[in-house]
Amino acid sequence: MRQLTVVIPTYNEAENLPSLVDDLFATSISNLKLIIVDDGSPDGTGQLAEELADRLPGKLTVVHRAGKMGLGSAYILGFGVALSEGAEAVGQMDADFSHSPSYLPDFLAKLENWDAVFGSRYVEGGRVDERWSAGRVFLSKFGNTYARVILRLQVRDSTGGYRIWRSETLSGMPLKRIRSEGYVFQVEMAYLAQKLGFKISEQPIYFEDRRIGQSKMSLKIQLEAALRVWLLPYFYRGLHSNRA
């Protein structure tokens, strides 16, 4: 099975991070590595991550950024570090326990037959936290339908951020051209992967609401998503699949 490195962006996740790291290393995945990309968290998440790295030499790398610079650029930076360190597979997940580490071993096994595996709330067997309000469920489903119709996406959950990629898949994508932040970054990555002809498997997950802390969602992030979805076909109009 491929060596997996998981990239986890953080901003004010000090209360969640230690337990998440423990749960990740409690999975059956051997030779697992983590990369924490912290955006100068005021609550000390970055320093806590360094302490965890000292406890787990060679297994956890911490990347510090000067301030809150956005989800998309954090992932692009983390992906670059993972690939430079020789990762054979690269994962991405949130730090708030909305993405359960228990799914990772199965995702990694399925990566043997797919170019990427996406955790999905909106395929058969997937579901969201029962505590979500009807309004939140509607906005999430509408956002996915909006992106899927405009971009003709085949994936059902293009805004979800729980994914693993073959290193060859990420290396074959124009990551330096990506400018999206917020959850539209996930849409852009899904669009690029489909446009380049990569095979994506969606696996059902239960999406739990964050246990501790506040959501990072904002009106600015929502407006960015609504606009950028329309621009993606223009930005990548000259990009074509080179796969047989």
URFEN-V610487 format. One record per residue. N is the residue number from 1. RES is the residue in one letter. D_FIRST is the distance of its C-alpha to the first C-alpha in Angstrom with 1 decimal. Layout:
N_RES_D_FIRST / N_RES_D_FIRST
//
This chain:
1_M_0.0 / 2_R_3.8 / 3_Q_6.7 / 4_L_8.8 / 5_T_12.6 / 6_V_15.0 / 7_V_18.5 / 8_I_21.3 / 9_P_24.9 / 10_T_27.6 / 11_Y_31.3 / 12_N_33.2 / 13_E_30.3 / 14_A_31.4 / 15_E_31.8 / 16_N_28.4 / 17_L_26.1 / 18_P_26.1 / 19_S_25.3 / 20_L_22.5 / 21_V_20.9 / 22_D_21.4 / 23_D_19.8 / 24_L_16.7 / 25_F_16.1 / 26_A_17.1 / 27_T_14.0 / 28_S_11.4 / 29_I_8.8 / 30_S_8.8 / 31_N_10.0 / 32_L_11.1 / 33_K_14.0 / 34_L_16.9 / 35_I_19.6 / 36_I_22.9 / 37_V_25.4 / 38_D_28.7 / 39_D_31.8 / 40_G_34.4 / 41_S_34.4 / 42_P_37.9 / 43_D_36.7 / 44_G_34.9 / 45_T_31.3 / 46_G_30.7 / 47_Q_32.3 / 48_L_30.4 / 49_A_27.1 / 50_E_28.3 / 51_E_29.1 / 52_L_25.7 / 53_A_24.2 / 54_D_26.7 / 55_R_25.4 / 56_L_21.7 / 57_P_22.1 / 58_G_19.3 / 59_K_17.3 / 60_L_19.7 / 61_T_21.6 / 62_V_24.8 / 63_V_26.5 / 64_H_30.1 / 65_R_32.1 / 66_A_35.9 / 67_G_36.2 / 68_K_35.1 / 69_M_33.9 / 70_G_31.9 / 71_L_28.5 / 72_G_27.7 / 73_S_28.4 / 74_A_26.5 / 75_Y_23.3 / 76_I_24.1 / 77_L_24.7 / 78_G_21.5 / 79_F_19.4 / 80_G_21.3 / 81_V_20.6 / 82_A_16.9 / 83_L_16.8 / 84_S_19.3 / 85_E_17.3 / 86_G_14.4 / 87_A_12.0 / 88_E_9.2 / 89_A_9.6 / 90_V_12.8 / 91_G_14.1 / 92_Q_17.8 / 93_M_19.8 / 94_D_23.3 / 95_A_24.5 / 96_D_26.9 / 97_F_24.8 / 98_S_25.3 / 99_H_21.5 / 100_S_20.3 / 101_P_17.1 / 102_S_16.7 / 103_Y_15.3 / 104_L_12.3 / 105_P_9.8 / 106_D_11.1 / 107_F_11.1 / 108_L_7.5 / 109_A_6.9 / 110_K_10.0 / 111_L_9.0 / 112_E_7.8 / 113_N_11.6 / 114_W_13.2 / 115_D_14.1 / 116_A_14.5 / 117_V_14.6 / 118_F_17.8 / 119_G_19.0 / 120_S_22.4 / 121_R_25.6 / 122_Y_27.4 / 123_V_25.7 / 124_E_26.5 / 125_G_25.5 / 126_G_25.3 / 127_R_28.1 / 128_V_29.6 / 129_D_31.3 / 130_E_34.5 / 131_R_36.3 / 132_W_36.0 / 133_S_39.5 / 134_A_40.4 / 135_G_41.0 / 136_R_37.5 / 137_V_35.9 / 138_F_38.2 / 139_L_37.4 / 140_S_33.7 / 141_K_34.0 / 142_F_36.6 / 143_G_34.6 / 144_N_31.8 / 145_T_34.3 / 146_Y_36.2 / 147_A_33.2 / 148_R_32.0 / 149_V_35.5 / 150_I_36.4 / 151_L_33.2 / 152_R_32.6 / 153_L_29.1 / 154_Q_27.1 / 155_V_25.0 / 156_R_27.0 / 157_D_26.0 / 158_S_26.2 / 159_T_27.4 / 160_G_24.5 / 161_G_22.5 / 162_Y_19.3 / 163_R_16.6 / 164_I_13.3 / 165_W_13.3 / 166_R_11.5 / 167_S_13.1 / 168_E_14.9 / 169_T_16.4 / 170_L_17.8 / 171_S_19.1 / 172_G_20.8 / 173_M_22.7 / 174_P_26.1 / 175_L_25.2 / 176_K_28.4 / 177_R_30.5 / 178_I_29.4 / 179_R_32.2 / 180_S_31.6 / 181_E_31.6 / 182_G_31.3 / 183_Y_29.5 / 184_V_30.6 / 185_F_27.9 / 186_Q_25.4 / 187_V_27.7 / 188_E_27.9 / 189_M_24.1 / 190_A_23.9 / 191_Y_26.9 / 192_L_25.6 / 193_A_22.3 / 194_Q_24.4 / 195_K_27.1 / 196_L_24.7 / 197_G_23.4 / 198_F_19.8 / 199_K_18.5 / 200_I_18.2 / 201_S_17.3 / 202_E_19.3 / 203_Q_18.4 / 204_P_21.3 / 205_I_21.7 / 206_Y_24.6 / 207_F_25.9 / 208_E_27.8 / 209_D_30.6 / 210_R_30.3 / 211_R_31.3 / 212_I_33.2 / 213_G_34.7 / 214_Q_35.9 / 215_S_34.4 / 216_K_34.1 / 217_M_35.3 / 218_S_38.6 / 219_L_41.1 / 220_K_40.2 / 221_I_36.5 / 222_Q_37.7 / 223_L_40.2 / 224_E_37.7 / 225_A_35.4 / 226_A_38.4 / 227_L_39.6 / 228_R_36.5 / 229_V_35.1 / 230_W_38.3 / 231_L_37.8 / 232_L_34.2 / 233_P_35.3 / 234_Y_37.9 / 235_F_35.7 / 236_Y_33.2 / 237_R_35.7 / 238_G_35.0 / 239_L_31.2 / 240_H_30.0 / 241_S_26.9 / 242_N_26.3 / 243_R_23.8 / 244_A_25.2
//
